[in-house]
């Protein structure tokens, strides 16, 4: 990044009661931002995925499918 470039700072919040449509849209938005603004993007937030073990980056529980999708999208950002 060069001097004068913009930094895009995004804050995300996902309700613990989010439905699968909202989850899909959130992941689509994060993927879009990563693909188009990766060098300029700083993303933080509270995703409220309580079944994700953030130490090992693994999902468990009833929502394992969405947990794995979230992990996949976030790992692509790094």
TORMARVEX-982613 format. One record per atom (N, C-alpha, C): residue number from 1; residue in one letter; x, y, z; atom name. Coordinates in steps of 0.05 Angstrom, whole numbers, plus 5000, padded with zeros to 4 digits. Layout:
! residues N
pt num: NUM	residu: A	east: X	north: Y	up: Z	atome: CA
...
***
This chain:
! residues 78
pt num: 1	residu: X	east: 5017	north: 4977	up: 5000	atome: N
pt num: 1	residu: X	east: 5000	north: 5000	up: 5000	atome: CA
pt num: 1	residu: X	east: 5018	north: 5025	up: 5000	atome: C
pt num: 2	residu: X	east: 5011	north: 5044	up: 4984	atome: N
pt num: 2	residu: X	east: 5027	north: 5068	up: 4981	atome: CA
pt num: 2	residu: X	east: 5015	north: 5091	up: 4998	atome: C
pt num: 3	residu: X	east: 5031	north: 5111	up: 5003	atome: N
pt num: 3	residu: X	east: 5022	north: 5134	up: 5018	atome: CA
pt num: 3	residu: X	east: 4999	north: 5146	up: 5003	atome: C
pt num: 4	residu: X	east: 4978	north: 5153	up: 5017	atome: N
pt num: 4	residu: X	east: 4955	north: 5165	up: 5004	atome: CA
pt num: 4	residu: X	east: 4933	north: 5145	up: 4996	atome: C
pt num: 5	residu: X	east: 4939	north: 5119	up: 4997	atome: N
pt num: 5	residu: X	east: 4918	north: 5099	up: 4992	atome: CA
pt num: 5	residu: X	east: 4898	north: 5098	up: 5015	atome: C
pt num: 6	residu: X	east: 4874	north: 5092	up: 5008	atome: N
pt num: 6	residu: X	east: 4853	north: 5090	up: 5028	atome: CA
pt num: 6	residu: X	east: 4853	north: 5063	up: 5042	atome: C
pt num: 7	residu: X	east: 4846	north: 5063	up: 5067	atome: N
pt num: 7	residu: X	east: 4842	north: 5039	up: 5082	atome: CA
pt num: 7	residu: X	east: 4812	north: 5036	up: 5087	atome: C
pt num: 8	residu: X	east: 4801	north: 5013	up: 5082	atome: N
pt num: 8	residu: X	east: 4773	north: 5008	up: 5087	atome: CA
pt num: 8	residu: X	east: 4770	north: 4992	up: 5112	atome: C
pt num: 9	residu: X	east: 4756	north: 5003	up: 5132	atome: N
pt num: 9	residu: X	east: 4753	north: 4991	up: 5158	atome: CA
pt num: 9	residu: X	east: 4724	north: 4983	up: 5161	atome: C
pt num: 10	residu: X	east: 4719	north: 4957	up: 5163	atome: N
pt num: 10	residu: X	east: 4692	north: 4946	up: 5165	atome: CA
pt num: 10	residu: X	east: 4688	north: 4934	up: 5193	atome: C
pt num: 11	residu: X	east: 4665	north: 4939	up: 5204	atome: N
pt num: 11	residu: X	east: 4657	north: 4926	up: 5229	atome: CA
pt num: 11	residu: X	east: 4633	north: 4910	up: 5224	atome: C
pt num: 12	residu: X	east: 4634	north: 4884	up: 5231	atome: N
pt num: 12	residu: X	east: 4612	north: 4866	up: 5226	atome: CA
pt num: 12	residu: X	east: 4599	north: 4858	up: 5253	atome: C
pt num: 13	residu: X	east: 4573	north: 4855	up: 5252	atome: N
pt num: 13	residu: X	east: 4559	north: 4843	up: 5275	atome: CA
pt num: 13	residu: X	east: 4539	north: 4823	up: 5264	atome: C
pt num: 14	residu: X	east: 4540	north: 4799	up: 5274	atome: N
pt num: 14	residu: X	east: 4521	north: 4778	up: 5266	atome: CA
pt num: 14	residu: X	east: 4505	north: 4771	up: 5291	atome: C
pt num: 15	residu: X	east: 4479	north: 4774	up: 5290	atome: N
pt num: 15	residu: X	east: 4462	north: 4766	up: 5313	atome: CA
pt num: 15	residu: X	east: 4465	north: 4736	up: 5318	atome: C
pt num: 16	residu: X	east: 4465	north: 4728	up: 5343	atome: N
pt num: 16	residu: X	east: 4466	north: 4700	up: 5350	atome: CA
pt num: 16	residu: X	east: 4441	north: 4685	up: 5339	atome: C
pt num: 17	residu: X	east: 4420	north: 4700	up: 5333	atome: N
pt num: 17	residu: X	east: 4395	north: 4688	up: 5323	atome: CA
pt num: 17	residu: X	east: 4393	north: 4691	up: 5292	atome: C
pt num: 18	residu: X	east: 4415	north: 4697	up: 5279	atome: N
pt num: 18	residu: X	east: 4415	north: 4701	up: 5250	atome: CA
pt num: 18	residu: X	east: 4405	north: 4676	up: 5236	atome: C
pt num: 19	residu: X	east: 4390	north: 4680	up: 5214	atome: N
pt num: 19	residu: X	east: 4380	north: 4657	up: 5199	atome: CA
pt num: 19	residu: X	east: 4400	north: 4650	up: 5176	atome: C
pt num: 20	residu: X	east: 4396	north: 4628	up: 5163	atome: N
pt num: 20	residu: X	east: 4415	north: 4619	up: 5143	atome: CA
pt num: 20	residu: X	east: 4417	north: 4638	up: 5119	atome: C
pt num: 21	residu: X	east: 4395	north: 4652	up: 5112	atome: N
pt num: 21	residu: X	east: 4396	north: 4671	up: 5090	atome: CA
pt num: 21	residu: X	east: 4415	north: 4695	up: 5097	atome: C
pt num: 22	residu: X	east: 4412	north: 4705	up: 5122	atome: N
pt num: 22	residu: X	east: 4429	north: 4727	up: 5131	atome: CA
pt num: 22	residu: X	east: 4458	north: 4717	up: 5132	atome: C
pt num: 23	residu: X	east: 4463	north: 4693	up: 5142	atome: N
pt num: 23	residu: X	east: 4490	north: 4682	up: 5143	atome: CA
pt num: 23	residu: X	east: 4502	north: 4681	up: 5116	atome: C
pt num: 24	residu: X	east: 4487	north: 4671	up: 5096	atome: N
pt num: 24	residu: X	east: 4497	north: 4669	up: 5069	atome: CA
pt num: 24	residu: X	east: 4504	north: 4697	up: 5057	atome: C
pt num: 25	residu: X	east: 4487	north: 4717	up: 5063	atome: N
pt num: 25	residu: X	east: 4492	north: 4744	up: 5053	atome: CA
pt num: 25	residu: X	east: 4517	north: 4756	up: 5066	atome: C
pt num: 26	residu: X	east: 4520	north: 4751	up: 5092	atome: N
pt num: 26	residu: X	east: 4544	north: 4761	up: 5106	atome: CA
pt num: 26	residu: X	east: 4569	north: 4749	up: 5094	atome: C
pt num: 27	residu: X	east: 4569	north: 4723	up: 5089	atome: N
pt num: 27	residu: X	east: 4593	north: 4710	up: 5078	atome: CA
pt num: 27	residu: X	east: 4598	north: 4719	up: 5049	atome: C
pt num: 28	residu: X	east: 4576	north: 4724	up: 5034	atome: N
pt num: 28	residu: X	east: 4579	north: 4735	up: 5007	atome: CA
pt num: 28	residu: X	east: 4592	north: 4763	up: 5008	atome: C
pt num: 29	residu: X	east: 4583	north: 4780	up: 5026	atome: N
pt num: 29	residu: X	east: 4594	north: 4806	up: 5029	atome: CA
pt num: 29	residu: X	east: 4624	north: 4805	up: 5037	atome: C
pt num: 30	residu: X	east: 4630	north: 4789	up: 5056	atome: N
pt num: 30	residu: X	east: 4658	north: 4787	up: 5065	atome: CA
pt num: 30	residu: X	east: 4676	north: 4777	up: 5042	atome: C
pt num: 31	residu: X	east: 4666	north: 4757	up: 5027	atome: N
pt num: 31	residu: X	east: 4681	north: 4747	up: 5004	atome: CA
pt num: 31	residu: X	east: 4685	north: 4768	up: 4983	atome: C
pt num: 32	residu: X	east: 4664	north: 4784	up: 4977	atome: N
pt num: 32	residu: X	east: 4666	north: 4805	up: 4958	atome: CA
pt num: 32	residu: X	east: 4687	north: 4826	up: 4966	atome: C
pt num: 33	residu: X	east: 4686	north: 4834	up: 4991	atome: N
pt num: 33	residu: X	east: 4705	north: 4854	up: 5001	atome: CA
pt num: 33	residu: X	east: 4733	north: 4844	up: 4999	atome: C
pt num: 34	residu: X	east: 4737	north: 4819	up: 5007	atome: N
pt num: 34	residu: X	east: 4763	north: 4806	up: 5006	atome: CA
pt num: 34	residu: X	east: 4774	north: 4805	up: 4977	atome: C
pt num: 35	residu: X	east: 4757	north: 4798	up: 4958	atome: N
pt num: 35	residu: X	east: 4765	north: 4795	up: 4930	atome: CA
pt num: 35	residu: X	east: 4772	north: 4822	up: 4918	atome: C
pt num: 36	residu: X	east: 4757	north: 4843	up: 4926	atome: N
pt num: 36	residu: X	east: 4760	north: 4869	up: 4912	atome: CA
pt num: 36	residu: X	east: 4777	north: 4889	up: 4927	atome: C
pt num: 37	residu: X	east: 4781	north: 4886	up: 4953	atome: N
pt num: 37	residu: X	east: 4795	north: 4906	up: 4969	atome: CA
pt num: 37	residu: X	east: 4815	north: 4894	up: 4989	atome: C
pt num: 38	residu: X	east: 4825	north: 4870	up: 4983	atome: N
pt num: 38	residu: X	east: 4842	north: 4856	up: 5002	atome: CA
pt num: 38	residu: X	east: 4865	north: 4872	up: 5013	atome: C
pt num: 39	residu: X	east: 4879	north: 4887	up: 4996	atome: N
pt num: 39	residu: X	east: 4902	north: 4902	up: 5005	atome: CA
pt num: 39	residu: X	east: 4894	north: 4926	up: 5023	atome: C
pt num: 40	residu: X	east: 4869	north: 4934	up: 5022	atome: N
pt num: 40	residu: X	east: 4861	north: 4958	up: 5036	atome: CA
pt num: 40	residu: X	east: 4842	north: 4952	up: 5059	atome: C
pt num: 41	residu: X	east: 4835	north: 4928	up: 5063	atome: N
pt num: 41	residu: X	east: 4813	north: 4920	up: 5081	atome: CA
pt num: 41	residu: X	east: 4822	north: 4913	up: 5109	atome: C
pt num: 42	residu: X	east: 4810	north: 4925	up: 5129	atome: N
pt num: 42	residu: X	east: 4812	north: 4916	up: 5157	atome: CA
pt num: 42	residu: X	east: 4784	north: 4910	up: 5166	atome: C
pt num: 43	residu: X	east: 4780	north: 4885	up: 5173	atome: N
pt num: 43	residu: X	east: 4753	north: 4876	up: 5181	atome: CA
pt num: 43	residu: X	east: 4754	north: 4865	up: 5210	atome: C
pt num: 44	residu: X	east: 4736	north: 4875	up: 5226	atome: N
pt num: 44	residu: X	east: 4733	north: 4865	up: 5254	atome: CA
pt num: 44	residu: X	east: 4704	north: 4860	up: 5259	atome: C
pt num: 45	residu: X	east: 4698	north: 4846	up: 5280	atome: N
pt num: 45	residu: X	east: 4670	north: 4843	up: 5287	atome: CA
pt num: 45	residu: X	east: 4664	north: 4820	up: 5306	atome: C
pt num: 46	residu: X	east: 4639	north: 4818	up: 5311	atome: N
pt num: 46	residu: X	east: 4629	north: 4796	up: 5328	atome: CA
pt num: 46	residu: X	east: 4611	north: 4779	up: 5311	atome: C
pt num: 47	residu: X	east: 4620	north: 4755	up: 5304	atome: N
pt num: 47	residu: X	east: 4605	north: 4738	up: 5287	atome: CA
pt num: 47	residu: X	east: 4586	north: 4720	up: 5302	atome: C
pt num: 48	residu: X	east: 4590	north: 4717	up: 5328	atome: N
pt num: 48	residu: X	east: 4572	north: 4701	up: 5345	atome: CA
pt num: 48	residu: X	east: 4569	north: 4672	up: 5335	atome: C
pt num: 49	residu: X	east: 4590	north: 4660	up: 5328	atome: N
pt num: 49	residu: X	east: 4590	north: 4632	up: 5321	atome: CA
pt num: 49	residu: X	east: 4603	north: 4617	up: 5345	atome: C
pt num: 50	residu: X	east: 4586	north: 4610	up: 5364	atome: N
pt num: 50	residu: X	east: 4596	north: 4599	up: 5389	atome: CA
pt num: 50	residu: X	east: 4607	north: 4571	up: 5386	atome: C
pt num: 51	residu: X	east: 4601	north: 4557	up: 5364	atome: N
pt num: 51	residu: X	east: 4611	north: 4530	up: 5360	atome: CA
pt num: 51	residu: X	east: 4637	north: 4529	up: 5346	atome: C
pt num: 52	residu: X	east: 4649	north: 4552	up: 5339	atome: N
pt num: 52	residu: X	east: 4675	north: 4552	up: 5326	atome: CA
pt num: 52	residu: X	east: 4696	north: 4554	up: 5348	atome: C
pt num: 53	residu: X	east: 4715	north: 4536	up: 5346	atome: N
pt num: 53	residu: X	east: 4739	north: 4537	up: 5363	atome: CA
pt num: 53	residu: X	east: 4759	north: 4554	up: 5349	atome: C
pt num: 54	residu: X	east: 4763	north: 4579	up: 5357	atome: N
pt num: 54	residu: X	east: 4780	north: 4597	up: 5342	atome: CA
pt num: 54	residu: X	east: 4809	north: 4591	up: 5346	atome: C
pt num: 55	residu: X	east: 4816	north: 4575	up: 5366	atome: N
pt num: 55	residu: X	east: 4844	north: 4566	up: 5370	atome: CA
pt num: 55	residu: X	east: 4852	north: 4546	up: 5348	atome: C
pt num: 56	residu: X	east: 4834	north: 4528	up: 5342	atome: N
pt num: 56	residu: X	east: 4841	north: 4507	up: 5322	atome: CA
pt num: 56	residu: X	east: 4827	north: 4512	up: 5295	atome: C
pt num: 57	residu: X	east: 4810	north: 4532	up: 5294	atome: N
pt num: 57	residu: X	east: 4795	north: 4539	up: 5269	atome: CA
pt num: 57	residu: X	east: 4778	north: 4515	up: 5260	atome: C
pt num: 58	residu: X	east: 4763	north: 4503	up: 5279	atome: N
pt num: 58	residu: X	east: 4745	north: 4481	up: 5272	atome: CA
pt num: 58	residu: X	east: 4717	north: 4487	up: 5283	atome: C
pt num: 59	residu: X	east: 4698	north: 4475	up: 5269	atome: N
pt num: 59	residu: X	east: 4670	north: 4479	up: 5277	atome: CA
pt num: 59	residu: X	east: 4659	north: 4453	up: 5289	atome: C
pt num: 60	residu: X	east: 4638	north: 4456	up: 5305	atome: N
pt num: 60	residu: X	east: 4625	north: 4433	up: 5316	atome: CA
pt num: 60	residu: X	east: 4596	north: 4440	up: 5322	atome: C
pt num: 61	residu: X	east: 4581	north: 4421	up: 5331	atome: N
pt num: 61	residu: X	east: 4554	north: 4426	up: 5338	atome: CA
pt num: 61	residu: X	east: 4534	north: 4424	up: 5315	atome: C
pt num: 62	residu: X	east: 4510	north: 4433	up: 5319	atome: N
pt num: 62	residu: X	east: 4489	north: 4431	up: 5299	atome: CA
pt num: 62	residu: X	east: 4493	north: 4448	up: 5274	atome: C
pt num: 63	residu: X	east: 4509	north: 4469	up: 5277	atome: N
pt num: 63	residu: X	east: 4513	north: 4488	up: 5255	atome: CA
pt num: 63	residu: X	east: 4540	north: 4483	up: 5241	atome: C
pt num: 64	residu: X	east: 4550	north: 4459	up: 5241	atome: N
pt num: 64	residu: X	east: 4576	north: 4454	up: 5231	atome: CA
pt num: 64	residu: X	east: 4580	north: 4463	up: 5202	atome: C
pt num: 65	residu: X	east: 4560	north: 4460	up: 5185	atome: N
pt num: 65	residu: X	east: 4562	north: 4468	up: 5157	atome: CA
pt num: 65	residu: X	east: 4568	north: 4498	up: 5155	atome: C
pt num: 66	residu: X	east: 4552	north: 4515	up: 5169	atome: N
pt num: 66	residu: X	east: 4557	north: 4543	up: 5167	atome: CA
pt num: 66	residu: X	east: 4583	north: 4550	up: 5181	atome: C
pt num: 67	residu: X	east: 4590	north: 4536	up: 5203	atome: N
pt num: 67	residu: X	east: 4616	north: 4541	up: 5216	atome: CA
pt num: 67	residu: X	east: 4639	north: 4537	up: 5197	atome: C
pt num: 68	residu: X	east: 4638	north: 4515	up: 5181	atome: N
pt num: 68	residu: X	east: 4659	north: 4509	up: 5162	atome: CA
pt num: 68	residu: X	east: 4660	north: 4530	up: 5140	atome: C
pt num: 69	residu: X	east: 4638	north: 4540	up: 5131	atome: N
pt num: 69	residu: X	east: 4637	north: 4561	up: 5111	atome: CA
pt num: 69	residu: X	east: 4650	north: 4587	up: 5121	atome: C
pt num: 70	residu: X	east: 4643	north: 4594	up: 5146	atome: N
pt num: 70	residu: X	east: 4655	north: 4618	up: 5158	atome: CA
pt num: 70	residu: X	east: 4685	north: 4615	up: 5161	atome: C
pt num: 71	residu: X	east: 4694	north: 4592	up: 5171	atome: N
pt num: 71	residu: X	east: 4723	north: 4587	up: 5173	atome: CA
pt num: 71	residu: X	east: 4737	north: 4589	up: 5146	atome: C
pt num: 72	residu: X	east: 4725	north: 4577	up: 5126	atome: N
pt num: 72	residu: X	east: 4737	north: 4578	up: 5099	atome: CA
pt num: 72	residu: X	east: 4739	north: 4607	up: 5089	atome: C
pt num: 73	residu: X	east: 4718	north: 4622	up: 5091	atome: N
pt num: 73	residu: X	east: 4718	north: 4650	up: 5081	atome: CA
pt num: 73	residu: X	east: 4739	north: 4666	up: 5097	atome: C
pt num: 74	residu: X	east: 4740	north: 4664	up: 5123	atome: N
pt num: 74	residu: X	east: 4759	north: 4679	up: 5139	atome: CA
pt num: 74	residu: X	east: 4788	north: 4671	up: 5134	atome: C
pt num: 75	residu: X	east: 4793	north: 4645	up: 5130	atome: N
pt num: 75	residu: X	east: 4820	north: 4636	up: 5125	atome: CA
pt num: 75	residu: X	east: 4830	north: 4647	up: 5098	atome: C
pt num: 76	residu: X	east: 4812	north: 4650	up: 5079	atome: N
pt num: 76	residu: X	east: 4820	north: 4661	up: 5053	atome: CA
pt num: 76	residu: X	east: 4829	north: 4691	up: 5055	atome: C
pt num: 77	residu: X	east: 4820	north: 4704	up: 5076	atome: N
pt num: 77	residu: X	east: 4827	north: 4732	up: 5080	atome: CA
pt num: 77	residu: X	east: 4856	north: 4735	up: 5090	atome: C
pt num: 78	residu: X	east: 4868	north: 4714	up: 5101	atome: N
pt num: 78	residu: X	east: 4895	north: 4716	up: 5112	atome: CA
pt num: 78	residu: X	east: 4916	north: 4706	up: 5093	atome: C
***
